[in-house]
């Protein structure tokens, strides 16, 4: 993530009234610097290497706060673990059903899909994305 994007996201956090503690900043930097859609435990392990006093509870609460602020989204459940994504631009996901690897892809046709009227009758759609599941090329090669 570029310094400009990081600065814009930090400004959004400040505008939402979030206190920018050192632990929160490190958690945010960790997820913002990744493209592999880590779960909370992975983020915790990585941040803990830099901040040994950070707790798993702090990571979960910070991720929840970042989601409420609109700075990250969640994917899942994927293999019984909620995954996090700092890319809030319209995009979609390919998920490997064998190893769980999740990758972003962009597709204007998917962005333009209309919500079916049956779904609109269920409630207000605030966000949608397409999640494709299959076997990634690395897993296919290892078979």
C-alpha positions in Angstrom: 0.0 0.0 0.0 1.4 3.4 -1.0 2.1 6.1 1.6 -0.6 8.3 0.1 -3.2 5.5 0.4 -2.1 4.9 4.0 -2.4 8.6 4.8 -5.9 8.7 3.3 -7.0 5.8 5.4 -5.5 7.2 8.6 -7.4 10.4 7.9 -10.6 8.5 7.5 -9.9 6.8 10.9 -9.3 10.2 12.5 -12.5 11.5 11.0 -14.5 8.6 12.4 -13.3 9.5 15.9 -11.0 6.5 16.3 -8.1 7.0 18.7 -4.9 6.1 16.8 -2.9 4.0 19.3 0.4 2.4 18.4 -1.2 -1.1 18.5 -4.1 -0.1 16.3 -1.6 1.5 13.8 0.5 -1.7 13.7 -2.6 -3.9 13.2 -3.8 -1.6 10.4 -0.4 -1.5 8.7 -0.2 -5.3 8.8 -3.6 -5.8 7.1 -3.1 -2.9 4.7 0.2 -4.2 3.6 -1.1 -7.7 2.6 -3.0 -9.1 -0.3 -3.5 -12.6 1.0 -6.7 -11.8 3.0 -5.3 -13.0 6.4 -7.5 -14.1 9.3 -7.3 -12.5 12.7 -4.9 -15.2 14.1 -2.4 -14.6 11.2 -2.6 -10.8 11.8 -2.0 -11.4 15.5 1.0 -13.6 14.9 2.6 -11.1 12.6 1.9 -8.0 14.7 3.1 -9.9 17.9 6.6 -10.2 16.3 6.8 -6.4 16.4 4.7 -5.8 19.5 5.0 -8.7 21.9 2.4 -7.2 24.3 -0.5 -7.1 21.8 -3.3 -9.4 22.6 -5.5 -11.4 20.3 -8.5 -9.6 21.8 -7.0 -6.2 20.8 -6.5 -7.6 17.2 -10.2 -8.7 17.0 -11.5 -5.5 18.5 -9.3 -3.4 16.1 -10.4 -5.4 13.1 -14.0 -4.9 14.1 -13.5 -1.2 14.5 -11.7 -1.0 11.1 -14.6 -2.8 9.5 -17.2 -0.5 11.1 -15.2 2.5 9.8 -15.4 1.1 6.3 -11.6 0.6 5.9 -11.6 -3.2 5.6 -14.1 -5.8 4.6 -14.6 -9.4 5.6 -14.7 -12.5 3.5 -16.0 -15.9 4.6 -16.6 -17.9 6.3 -13.7 -19.6 4.6 -12.6 -22.8 6.2 -14.3 -21.8 9.4 -12.3 -18.6 9.7 -13.3 -15.0 8.9 -10.8 -13.3 6.6 -10.1 -9.6 6.3 -9.4 -7.5 3.2 -8.0 -3.9 3.2 -8.9 -3.5 -0.4 -12.2 -1.7 -0.3 -12.3 -0.9 -4.0 -14.9 -2.9 -6.0 -13.3 -6.3 -6.6 -14.0 -10.0 -6.4 -12.3 -13.1 -5.1 -11.1 -16.4 -6.3 -10.8 -18.9 -3.3 -8.9 -22.2 -3.6 -11.1 -24.9 -2.1 -8.0 -27.0 -1.4 -5.5 -24.6 0.3 -7.8 -21.7 1.1 -5.6 -19.1 -0.8 -7.7 -16.1 -1.7 -6.9 -13.7 -4.5 -8.4 -10.5 -5.7 -9.6 -10.0 -9.3 -11.4 -7.1 -11.0 -14.2 -7.6 -13.5 -16.5 -4.8 -14.8 -19.1 -7.3 -15.9 -19.4 -8.6 -12.3 -19.6 -5.1 -11.0 -22.5 -4.4 -13.3 -24.6 -7.4 -12.2 -28.1 -6.3 -11.2 -29.5 -7.6 -7.9 -32.4 -9.9 -8.5 -35.8 -8.6 -7.4 -36.3 -11.5 -5.1 -33.2 -10.4 -3.2 -34.3 -6.8 -3.2 -37.5 -8.0 -1.5 -35.4 -9.4 1.3 -33.8 -6.1 2.3 -31.4 -3.4 1.2 -28.3 -4.5 -0.5 -25.3 -2.5 0.8 -22.5 -4.4 -0.9 -22.0 -7.3 -3.2 -19.0 -9.1 -4.6 -18.6 -12.3 -6.5 -16.6 -15.2 -4.9 -15.4 -17.8 -7.3 -14.3 -21.1 -5.7 -12.0 -23.7 -7.3 -8.5 -25.2 -7.3 -5.7 -22.7 -7.7 -2.9 -23.2 -10.2 -0.4 -24.1 -7.5 -2.6 -26.9 -6.1 -3.4 -28.1 -9.6 0.4 -28.4 -10.3 1.0 -30.3 -7.0 -1.5 -33.1 -7.9 
